[in-house]
């Protein structure tokens, strides 16, 4: 629904599931998260992002799947089945402000979405304002700009089916392949398809616990679909730190393996918790 005063579109309350709760030793695990000061195992930002596409397609039309973008900075963690809802405020015919809030009105994530590539997206602005790192220990060997090898990735029918069993906002294009030559990958699966570059471009010293800080997905002519091979490659674009975390930003692309044409781009920020690293706690 929308407000007559502000034209803000408000989505329904949803209760997303923490599908990674059984991954022991990570931020989604209750014991680990509680030990680091969170209320419980956190829900991945990529799962929360799955609540936005239906709203964005309603606003921009189906063209959003081919040339749209979504750019979000994560501000607060949520736990299993905690109620959250999406909101959208038009900026122009090709750009909107978007955010998610919980039941007490706290902003869980905020950012922008667009039809077409937006040089002034939420993530672009935050990278431009990034403060250079002063002390990196876990990521001391990470090199800005060093390219990953080119790998091959495919979103499978099985992985989409697994998401649809728990997704908060199902859409017909996730189940039907007719419109795009394959089933559109829900946001969680789309984001996962880029992540194979991380091992090569983000070497980490010692054990660590990481959590997502921001994610931007930009479609460059087509959505990411099942049953198709993509070439994936990327590089780190910025490094930073805060009193509690080491921070890395990277960009990765999915490309057609024959033509080399880029199909989609992801820029992602990860935070590595200092309190979970002996390089910090035993220094």
C-alpha positions, 0 to 999 in steps of 0.5 A: 500500500502507499501513503497519500501524503508521501507516495511511500509504498509499504510492503507486507510484514514478513518473517524470514527464516534464518536458513543458515542457523546450523552453520556452526562457528559463523554469524548465523549460529546462535552461540557464535552470534551471542558471543559477539554481542548479537541477539542471536544468529543473524539473518543474511542480508541477501535473504532480506533482499528477496523481499524487494524484487516484487515491489521493484517490478511493480514500480518499474515493470518487468524491465527491472529484471533485465536492466535494474539495480538494487543497492543496499547498506545493512544497518541492523541485524535481525534474528530468525522469524523477526518481522520486517517490512520493505518500504519504497519512496519514489525519487524519479521514474528511474530511481527510488529510495528503499529501506527495511524496518522492523516492528519498532521502526529501526532501519534494518537496511537502506539504499536505492534501486533503479532502472538502468545503471546508477552511478550515484547508487547507495553502494557507489556513494559509500565506496566513494566516501570510504576511509582507507584502512589503518590496521588490517591483520586478518586481511593484511595480504588483500590487494586492491585491484588484483584480479581473480581467475575466471571461473565458471558458475551455474545456478541450478534448479535444485538450489532455486527449489530450495530457496522457494521452500522458504522464500518470503516473496515468491514470484512466477519468474522463479518457477517459470522459464519461458520469459528469460530462457531459464528460471530467474534466480532469487536474490540469495541464489543470484548473490551466491553465484558471484561469491566464488571469487572471494577465496582468491581475492580475499585471503584471510589469516586465521579463523574469522567470523564475517557478516555482510555489510552492503550488497549491490546487484546490477543487471546488465541486459538480462537476469541471472537464470538457472541452467546457464553457465556464466564466467565469474571474475572480480577484484577488491575495490576498497579496504577499510576498518572500524573499531570492531571490524576489518572491511573489504569491498569487492566487485564481481561480474557474471559474463557470457562464456562465449561472447564475453558480454557482461550479464550482471554485476555485484558489489559487496562489502564484508565485515570481519569481526575483530573479537572473533580473531586471535590476531586481535584478541591475543595481540 
